[in-house]
């Protein structure tokens, strides 16, 4: 199941997302989602949550 969220970003970030998404041939929203997920991996938030779920089994 997918959930939609709405975020507010600066004009500069929006412009950058638009340029990069066109260069990569992706939708701006897809690129923003991928960047958010990557940052969560970088911060090890996803790994910690998965480890907690494994411990609860």
N, C-alpha and C positions, 0 to 999 in steps of 0.2 A: 504494500500500500504506500502510495506517495503522498507526501504532505507538502503543501506550498507555503513558503514564507515570503515576506516582503522585507527588503532591506533598503536603507537610504545610503547612498554613496555620494561622494563629491563629484562635481562635473569633470574634474581632471581624471579621477579613477574611471568614471563612465567612459570618457573619451578613450582612455588607454584600453579598457576592456573591449570597446568597439573595434579599435584598430587591430588588436591582437586576435580577436575572434574572427574578423574578416580574413586575416592572414592565415589562420589555422583552418578556416572553413567551418567554424563551429558557431552555434548560437551563443550570444553573450551570456545568457542565463546558464548554459551548460558549462561554459568556461568558469564562471563565478562559482558554480557548485563544485567543480573539480578543484579549484584553488582552495576553497574552504575545506574540502575533504583532505587535501594534501596537508594543509596546515594542521588539521586535527591529528593526522598521522605523525607529523613532525613533532608535535607537542606530546605525543604518545597517549593522547586521550582515548582514542579508539582501542588501542592495545590494552590499556588499563581496564576499560569497560569489559572487553572480551574476557580478560583474565578473571575479573570479578564474576562474570556469568559462569565461567568454567568452574570456579570454586564453589558456586552455589548448587551445582548439580549433585 
